[in-house]
C-alpha cells in the first residue's frame, strides 16, 4: 500500500503542475477578451478557466493527500526499523546507551528524517515539475524573461551550500539536547519516590531546568538558521519578482506582449518563484535529514543479528565456563577466573554475600554480558557464536525486578504462547496465583498497568515464576526470584521450581533453607568474584567452610 501511495503521488504531480500552468495561461485570453469587450469569447474563456480552476483544486488536494500518506508511511517504517535494530542489539551493546537515547531515535529522529529528508525529496520533485512547466510557458511569451528567471534560480540553488554546515551542526545539537531532555525526564519520573522521600524537589527541578534551558537554546539556534535562510529566500523572491514585472511593463510599452500576457506571467511567477523561496529550505532540510539518516544507518547496520551457528544437539546439553573473567571498562574485575560446568537438566544454586558477583555471573551465563577473558560454551560451541534465538529457546533468565508489559495478566504470563486450560491452572497453582486472579474483577484479562504499579512486589515475582513455568524452557536462571516474598511463600515456590521435571535450574539466592538446599545437585559459593566452594548441601555442611558460615548466619537470623 505504501508503494501505491508513492506511485500515485509521482503520477499526480505532473498533472497538478499542468493544470496550474493551464490556469495561468488561460488568464491571458480571459483578460484580453474582457478588455476588448468581446462578451461571447469572454464568457467562453471564463467558463473554461473556472472548470480548470476546479480541476486544479481537486488535483492539488489529491497530491497533498498522498504526500501526507507517504510521509506518515515513512515515519512508521523508520520507527519500525529503529525498534527492530534496537531489539536486535546484543545486551552488552544495548546497555551502553540509556533508554532515553533509544526513545529519541524512535521518535525524534524518525520524525526529523521523514519530515526533512524524505518529505523534501517529494516536495522538490513537485516544485521541479511546476518550475519546468512554468518556465516553458514563460518562454513562449518572451525568452528574455525566461533567462532572468533561470539566473535567479541558479542563485537560489547556491544558498543552501553557504549555510549547510552551520545548519547541520545546529540540527545535531538540537537532537542531542532533546535526547538529554528525554533521558533526564525519564530518570526524574523513575526516581519519583526518592524525590518525595528526600525532598529533592528543588535540586531535581534545577537540573531539569538546566537541561530544558540547553534544549531551548539549541532549538532557538536551529530555528534562527531556518528563519535566516527563509528570509534570504523571500528577499530573493521579492527582488526577482520586481525585476520580472519591470521587464514585463517595458515589453507592454513596446507592444511586445499584452496586459493579458502580463497577468498570465504574474500567475506563472508564483510557480516559477517557488524554487527561489522553497528550494533552499528543502535542500537544507534534505541534506540535514540525510546526514541524520546516514548516521543512524551506520549505527544500526552493525546491530543486525548475525546468523550464528546451530547449537549441537545432545542428550544432555552442557553450559561450560572456562577461566572466565569480567570487568566493566576501566574498572576492577568483578569476576575472577570462574570455571564451572552446568548440565542443563540439573538443579544448581549460587549463594554468597551481597556484592560477591552472583548476579554478574548469572548474566554472563545468560549471554547478557560479554566476558573479558576466558570462554563460555554451549555444547562445545562458543556462546558468542551460536544463534541467539536458538539459545534463548533453551535458556531463560528471570531477574528480581520483573519486567511487565502494559497488557493483560494472561499475556504477561504466557507471552503470547498458547497453552491448554489444564496447563494454565497448573501454572497458577504452582506459582500461587489462583487467589490473586480470582479476586480480580477481570480475572486473567486484567490489564497490568505501567511498571506493574497495580501489583505488589510479591505478586509481580509470582507472575515471573508463572511465566517461566508456562513457557517450559530447558534451563531457567532465577536471580533472587523470591526475594520479595515472605519466607513461607518463598520456600513453597522454590520447592515448586526445584521439583519440576525436565527443567534445569540455576538459582541465585541469599536464602539458605536446608529443605530446598538439599534439592540442588550442586551449590556454588561465591566470594569477591570467585567460586570458593562447590558441592552438595551435605558435602558443604560437613566441610564447615564459607557455606557453613552463611547457613549458620541465616539460621541465627
VOGU-3710 file (C-alpha; in Angstrom, 3 decimals, decimal comma):
1> xxxxxxxxxx> 0,000/0,000/0,000  2,822/2,452/0,834  4,349/1,974/-2,643  0,950/2,640/-4,210  0,806/5,994/-2,390  4,247/6,941/-3,736  3,299/5,904/-7,284  0,042/7,879/-7,155  1,890/10,934/-5,844  4,516/10,674/-8,593
11> xxxxxxxxxx> 1,787/10,387/-11,250  -0,406/13,163/-9,871  2,328/15,804/-9,548  2,799/16,409/-13,332  -0,961/16,699/-13,850  -1,255/19,137/-10,952  1,581/21,242/-12,412  -0,012/21,174/-15,888  -3,377/22,252/-14,500  -1,714/25,178/-12,648
21> xxxxxxxxxx> 0,108/26,287/-15,813  -3,065/25,895/-17,877  -4,939/28,062/-15,364  -2,247/30,767/-15,645  -2,134/30,706/-19,452  -5,926/30,929/-19,678  -5,820/34,220/-17,787  -4,398/35,902/-20,918  -7,411/35,299/-23,222  -9,863/35,979/-20,369
31> xxxxxxxxxx> -8,280/39,390/-19,598  -7,706/40,335/-23,234  -11,245/39,413/-24,361  -12,635/41,337/-21,407  -10,579/44,442/-22,195  -11,621/44,193/-25,871  -15,301/43,860/-24,774  -15,733/40,589/-26,663  -18,518/39,304/-24,408  -19,151/35,943/-26,045
41> xxxxxxxxxx> -15,459/34,990/-26,130  -15,014/36,292/-22,572  -17,834/34,074/-21,254  -16,447/31,014/-23,030  -12,902/31,554/-21,793  -14,063/32,438/-18,282  -16,147/29,235/-18,121  -13,161/27,183/-19,265  -10,963/28,935/-16,689  -13,482/28,133/-13,953
51> xxxxxxxxxx> -13,525/24,414/-14,894  -9,716/24,285/-14,973  -9,632/26,029/-11,576  -11,884/23,362/-10,036  -9,751/20,631/-11,583  -6,610/22,274/-10,244  -8,071/22,398/-6,726  -9,001/18,701/-6,884  -5,552/17,700/-8,154  -3,846/19,887/-5,555
61> xxxxxxxxxx> -5,897/18,272/-2,763  -5,212/14,754/-4,058  -1,469/15,445/-4,355  -1,298/16,836/-0,813  -3,341/13,890/0,452  -0,960/11,292/-0,935  2,065/13,312/0,192  0,746/13,184/3,760  0,262/9,416/3,472  3,762/8,892/2,046
71> xxxxxxxxxx> 5,373/10,877/4,891  3,272/9,040/7,500  4,292/5,694/5,962  7,948/6,731/6,082  7,672/7,686/9,747  6,038/4,369/10,617  8,618/2,440/8,584  11,553/4,240/10,235  10,142/3,695/13,729  9,700/0,007/12,968
81> xxxxxxxxxx> 13,231/-0,211/11,504  14,814/1,501/14,518  12,862/-0,559/17,049  13,840/-3,768/15,237  17,503/-2,713/15,153  17,464/-1,781/18,846  15,843/-5,070/19,864  18,412/-6,930/17,761  21,277/-5,410/19,716  23,304/-7,657/21,945
91> xxxxxxxxxx> 22,519/-6,916/25,616  26,088/-5,753/26,173  25,663/-3,229/23,333  22,133/-2,241/24,301  23,074/-1,191/27,827  25,824/1,143/26,610  23,079/3,717/25,952  20,232/4,763/28,215  16,606/4,259/27,218  16,163/7,974/26,521
101> xxxxxxxxxx> 18,677/7,694/23,684  16,667/4,915/22,040  13,362/6,709/22,590  14,853/9,719/20,785  15,903/7,556/17,838  12,443/6,030/17,509  10,513/9,282/17,982  12,542/12,422/17,266  14,973/11,052/14,666  12,311/9,210/12,699
111> xxxxxxxxxx> 10,165/12,353/12,622  13,119/14,533/11,559  14,218/12,171/8,787  10,707/11,686/7,424  9,853/15,400/7,571  13,231/16,684/6,373  14,844/14,047/4,179  12,046/12,060/2,530  9,467/14,853/2,508  11,983/17,256/0,959
121> xxxxxxxxxx> 12,659/14,810/-1,880  8,933/14,568/-2,596  8,442/18,328/-2,390  11,445/19,119/-4,577  10,064/16,725/-7,186  6,815/18,656/-7,028  8,290/22,133/-7,396  10,617/20,878/-10,146  7,632/19,945/-12,308  5,912/23,227/-11,519
131> xxxxxxxxxx> 9,070/25,210/-12,234  9,905/23,486/-15,545  6,400/23,733/-16,978  6,032/27,357/-15,841  9,382/28,366/-17,379  8,373/26,671/-20,653  5,133/28,643/-20,583  7,021/31,916/-19,955  9,499/31,153/-22,795  6,526/31,019/-25,106
141> xxxxxxxxxx> 5,827/34,630/-24,058  9,374/36,040/-24,117  12,777/34,331/-23,846  14,329/37,341/-22,089  12,021/36,839/-19,074  12,921/33,134/-19,004  16,657/33,960/-18,847  16,097/36,284/-15,887  14,057/33,599/-14,146  16,763/30,940/-14,643
151> xxxxxxxxxx> 19,509/33,307/-13,447  17,667/33,852/-10,170  17,015/30,106/-9,900  20,766/29,348/-10,111  21,464/31,969/-7,445  18,729/30,471/-5,258  20,176/26,963/-5,551  23,545/28,154/-4,192  22,119/29,411/-0,879  21,999/26,044/0,947
161> xxxxxxxxxx> 25,690/25,362/0,278  26,600/28,607/2,030  24,888/27,631/5,285  24,723/23,817/5,193  27,499/23,137/7,709  26,236/25,509/10,399  22,644/24,361/9,869  23,648/20,692/10,230  25,541/21,434/13,446  22,520/23,318/14,808
171> xxxxxxxxxx> 20,269/20,349/13,975  22,647/17,839/15,590  22,916/19,953/18,750  19,134/20,155/18,921  18,745/16,370/18,594  21,435/15,752/21,229  19,801/18,195/23,666  16,428/16,598/23,014  17,906/13,193/23,792  19,350/14,514/27,072
181> xxxxxxxxxx> 15,984/16,095/27,901  14,094/12,830/27,389  16,643/10,897/29,450  16,539/13,448/32,268  12,736/13,440/32,319  12,560/9,639/32,374  15,122/9,467/35,165  13,290/12,029/37,323  9,970/10,213/36,906  11,622/6,877/37,755
191> xxxxxxxxxx> 13,014/8,490/40,927  9,635/9,968/41,958  9,530/8,196/45,337  13,152/9,045/46,054  12,463/12,713/45,329  9,456/12,583/47,631  11,220/10,791/50,464  14,286/13,061/50,483  12,519/16,262/49,455  14,677/16,726/46,363
201> xxxxxxxxxx> 12,190/18,980/44,527  14,497/21,990/44,329  17,591/20,085/43,195  15,626/17,963/40,711  13,823/20,968/39,293  17,082/22,902/38,967  18,728/20,082/36,998  15,617/19,744/34,845  15,556/23,473/34,130  19,239/23,420/33,161
211> xxxxxxxxxx> 18,554/20,645/30,674  15,423/22,414/29,458  17,335/25,682/29,029  20,012/23,954/26,957  17,345/22,409/24,731  15,649/25,798/24,406  18,904/27,462/23,325  19,641/24,805/20,714  16,035/24,938/19,495  16,277/28,718/19,051
221> xxxxxxxxxx> 19,597/28,419/17,181  18,118/25,774/14,949  15,051/27,924/14,216  17,246/31,015/13,719  19,170/29,225/10,970  15,985/28,197/9,205  14,480/31,679/9,662  17,592/33,349/8,231  17,626/31,122/5,153  13,864/31,534/4,677
231> xxxxxxxxxx> 14,158/35,312/4,796  17,053/35,313/2,367  14,964/33,219/0,011  11,968/35,521/0,491  14,095/38,588/-0,210  15,447/36,975/-3,368  11,890/36,158/-4,419  10,727/39,751/-3,953  13,707/41,183/-5,861  13,292/38,744/-8,739
241> xxxxxxxxxx> 9,545/39,415/-8,855  10,127/43,176/-9,109  12,735/42,705/-11,841  10,491/40,437/-13,905  7,438/42,701/-13,507  9,633/45,630/-14,566  10,687/43,758/-17,695  7,061/42,870/-18,457  5,965/46,503/-18,177  8,729/47,537/-20,593
251> xxxxxxxxxx> 7,577/44,866/-23,045  3,994/46,159/-22,786  5,157/49,719/-23,535  6,883/48,436/-26,679  3,751/46,390/-27,618  5,654/43,090/-27,393  3,106/41,481/-25,023  -0,427/42,311/-23,950  -1,834/43,054/-20,493  -3,376/39,582/-20,530
261> xxxxxxxxxx> 0,060/38,047/-21,024  1,348/40,027/-18,051  -1,457/38,601/-15,906  -0,544/35,087/-17,091  3,141/35,683/-16,406  2,323/37,109/-12,964  0,339/33,978/-12,157  3,112/31,747/-13,501  5,647/33,612/-11,390  4,036/32,053/-8,327
271> xxxxxxxxxx> 5,248/28,666/-9,575  8,497/29,996/-11,019  9,391/31,874/-7,840  8,537/28,921/-5,589  12,008/27,390/-6,009  13,546/30,758/-5,062  11,700/30,665/-1,778  11,340/26,929/-1,114  14,219/25,149/-2,812  16,928/26,471/-0,432
281> xxxxxxxxxx> 14,841/25,363/2,545  14,075/21,967/1,005  17,718/21,401/0,074  18,829/22,350/3,566  16,272/20,024/5,149  17,169/17,283/2,674  20,892/17,437/3,446  20,390/17,719/7,207  17,899/14,851/7,249  20,147/12,779/5,003
291> xxxxxxxxxx> 23,065/13,204/7,434  20,938/12,016/10,366  19,645/9,086/8,295  23,174/8,168/7,214  24,491/8,160/10,794  21,587/6,048/12,014  22,060/3,551/9,192  25,732/3,180/10,091  24,881/2,685/13,768  22,008/0,268/13,277
301> xxxxxxxxxx> 23,594/-1,699/10,446  26,101/-3,255/12,841  23,294/-4,276/15,218  21,660/-6,676/12,797  21,560/-10,114/14,350  24,278/-12,246/12,810  23,375/-15,672/11,519  25,336/-17,642/14,104  25,832/-21,396/14,388  23,321/-24,075/15,297
311> xxxxxxxxxx> 23,709/-25,442/18,797  24,814/-29,099/18,531  22,039/-31,408/19,746  22,988/-33,667/22,662  21,047/-35,880/25,037  22,404/-33,803/27,931  23,125/-30,203/26,956  26,004/-28,597/28,828  26,911/-24,962/29,537  30,640/-24,754/30,252
321> xxxxxxxxxx> 32,587/-21,854/31,746  36,351/-21,915/31,313  38,539/-19,476/33,265  36,192/-16,519/32,690  36,903/-13,015/33,986  34,692/-9,952/33,743  35,049/-6,237/34,409  33,383/-3,097/33,138  35,592/-0,764/31,111  38,377/0,826/33,186
331> xxxxxxxxxx> 37,077/-0,763/36,408  38,333/-3,526/38,661  37,391/-7,128/37,896  34,032/-8,310/39,232  34,609/-11,955/38,321  37,990/-13,698/38,530  38,857/-16,955/36,738  35,456/-18,642/37,001  35,244/-22,239/35,804  32,142/-24,433/36,069
341> xxxxxxxxxx> 30,126/-26,951/34,084  26,339/-26,986/34,163  24,279/-29,944/32,955  21,136/-28,169/31,707  18,939/-30,916/33,108  20,107/-30,451/36,707  19,483/-28,028/39,569  22,139/-25,557/40,771  22,332/-22,754/43,313  24,702/-19,802/43,555
351> xxxxxxxxxx> 24,960/-18,343/47,054  27,154/-15,701/48,624  27,102/-12,367/50,338  25,898/-9,218/48,582  28,472/-7,987/46,076  30,146/-11,362/45,680  29,373/-11,455/41,923  26,350/-13,795/41,867  24,157/-11,674/39,562  27,080/-10,763/37,292
361> xxxxxxxxxx> 27,852/-14,459/36,775  24,175/-15,227/36,132  24,012/-12,529/33,436  27,200/-13,829/31,832  25,704/-17,332/31,649  22,532/-15,864/30,115  24,584/-14,097/27,443  23,661/-10,624/28,689  27,240/-9,541/29,419  30,420/-10,150/27,384
371> xxxxxxxxxx> 33,202/-11,883/29,288  36,513/-10,024/29,354  38,584/-13,182/29,024  38,139/-16,933/29,043  35,372/-18,831/27,244  31,748/-19,900/27,685  30,495/-22,847/25,615  27,080/-24,328/24,933  27,500/-27,974/23,866  31,076/-27,213/22,882
381> xxxxxxxxxx> 30,288/-24,140/20,738  31,370/-20,665/21,939  28,335/-18,858/23,296  29,010/-15,709/21,231  28,934/-17,773/18,002  25,599/-19,583/18,403  22,248/-18,427/17,057  20,798/-16,111/19,667  17,187/-17,138/19,013  18,071/-20,828/19,369
391> xxxxxxxxxx> 19,978/-20,199/22,607  17,038/-18,382/24,199  14,662/-21,149/23,194  16,691/-23,368/25,525  17,607/-20,932/28,282  15,540/-18,322/30,101  16,540/-15,659/32,610  14,315/-14,182/35,289  15,663/-11,343/37,411  14,396/-9,972/40,703
401> xxxxxxxxxx> 12,855/-6,871/39,088  10,103/-8,426/36,964  9,636/-6,809/33,562  5,928/-6,392/32,837  4,138/-5,354/29,653  1,224/-2,930/29,707  -1,066/-5,777/28,719  -3,292/-8,434/30,248  -2,159/-10,546/33,158  -2,590/-13,608/30,922
411> xxxxxxxxxx> -0,253/-12,202/28,252  2,351/-11,331/30,878  2,399/-14,997/31,898  2,064/-16,784/28,546  3,891/-14,105/26,474  1,613/-14,915/23,564  2,129/-18,680/23,561  -0,947/-20,905/23,509  -1,330/-23,231/26,499  -4,134/-25,590/27,494
421> xxxxxxxxxx> -6,577/-24,774/30,274  -5,090/-27,651/32,261  -1,571/-26,198/31,948  -2,875/-22,713/32,787  -4,474/-23,928/36,012  -1,347/-25,914/36,905  0,874/-22,857/36,380  -1,363/-20,653/38,545  -1,468/-23,248/41,291  2,306/-23,764/41,286
431> xxxxxxxxxx> 3,006/-20,012/41,328  0,276/-19,448/43,967  -1,634/-17,010/41,761  -5,098/-18,570/41,804  -6,311/-16,486/44,727  -4,980/-13,276/43,172  -6,683/-13,857/39,812  -9,972/-14,993/41,336  -10,077/-11,725/43,303  -9,661/-9,538/40,207
441> xxxxxxxxxx> -12,841/-8,240/38,503  -11,485/-9,067/35,028  -9,567/-12,159/36,116  -6,762/-13,114/33,760  -7,852/-10,321/31,392  -6,952/-7,652/33,966  -4,609/-5,062/32,453  -1,237/-4,746/34,148  -0,517/-1,034/34,437  2,767/0,685/33,611
451> xxxxxxxxxx> 5,598/-0,822/35,651  3,125/-3,189/37,341  2,007/-0,459/39,724  -1,307/-2,237/40,357  0,629/-5,256/41,695  2,676/-5,795/44,834  6,319/-6,844/44,537  5,445/-10,365/45,623  2,607/-10,641/43,085  4,922/-9,462/40,308
461> xxxxxxxxxx> 7,517/-12,074/41,262  4,917/-14,835/41,284  3,936/-13,751/37,772  7,620/-14,083/36,851  7,666/-17,646/38,212  4,431/-18,479/36,383  5,929/-17,077/33,168  8,905/-19,424/33,393  6,680/-22,428/34,137  4,261/-21,626/31,306
471> xxxxxxxxxx> 6,979/-21,232/28,678  8,766/-24,510/29,565  12,395/-23,644/28,916  15,006/-26,403/29,229  17,034/-24,344/31,700  15,993/-21,300/33,727  18,278/-18,880/35,546  16,441/-17,325/38,514  18,120/-14,264/40,006  16,702/-13,668/43,517
481> xxxxxxxxxx> 13,256/-14,537/42,157  11,703/-14,989/45,631  13,442/-12,022/47,292  10,220/-10,016/47,749  8,197/-12,930/49,144  7,713/-13,898/52,767  9,742/-16,888/53,979  6,887/-19,373/53,855  5,741/-18,423/50,334  9,321/-18,203/49,080
491> xxxxxxxxxx> 10,041/-21,687/50,423  6,950/-23,159/48,760  7,659/-21,545/45,386  11,333/-22,538/45,469  10,264/-26,138/46,178  7,844/-25,952/43,244  10,587/-24,753/40,904  13,028/-27,444/42,052  10,549/-30,301/41,687  9,725/-29,522/38,044
501> xxxxxxxxxx> 10,624/-32,432/35,782  12,680/-31,888/32,627  13,693/-28,367/33,630  17,166/-27,410/34,763  17,574/-24,554/37,216  20,267/-22,137/38,309  19,018/-20,279/41,388  20,823/-17,148/42,582  19,666/-16,711/46,143  20,586/-15,371/49,553
511> xxxxxxxxxx> 18,062/-17,663/51,269  19,722/-20,825/52,600  16,989/-23,210/53,746  18,043/-26,811/54,363  14,725/-28,028/52,896  15,484/-26,506/49,495  19,286/-26,583/49,547  19,134/-30,392/49,773  17,284/-30,424/46,423  20,161/-28,881/44,476
521> xxxxxxxxxx> 22,589/-31,139/42,631  25,395/-28,637/43,175  25,726/-25,438/45,182  28,326/-22,838/44,168  29,562/-20,454/46,875  30,934/-17,106/45,705  33,141/-14,594/47,464  34,782/-11,497/45,954  34,103/-12,585/42,382  35,386/-16,130/42,789
531> xxxxxxxxxx> 33,850/-19,558/43,331  35,381/-20,576/46,644  33,360/-23,760/47,263  31,049/-26,116/45,416  29,303/-29,364/46,199  26,050/-30,800/47,563  24,417/-29,423/50,689  25,674/-32,224/52,890  29,224/-32,029/51,487  29,422/-28,273/52,101
541> xxxxxxxxxx> 27,979/-28,537/55,602  30,476/-31,253/56,502  33,328/-29,108/55,181  32,318/-26,297/57,569  33,726/-23,656/55,281  32,179/-20,493/53,784  28,810/-22,121/53,040  28,585/-23,447/56,581  29,152/-19,921/57,938  26,493/-18,451/55,616
551> xxxxxxx> 23,994/-21,154/56,583  24,690/-20,586/60,271  24,197/-16,821/59,927  20,881/-17,316/58,122  19,728/-19,838/60,730  20,599/-17,468/63,575  18,626/-14,658/61,920
//
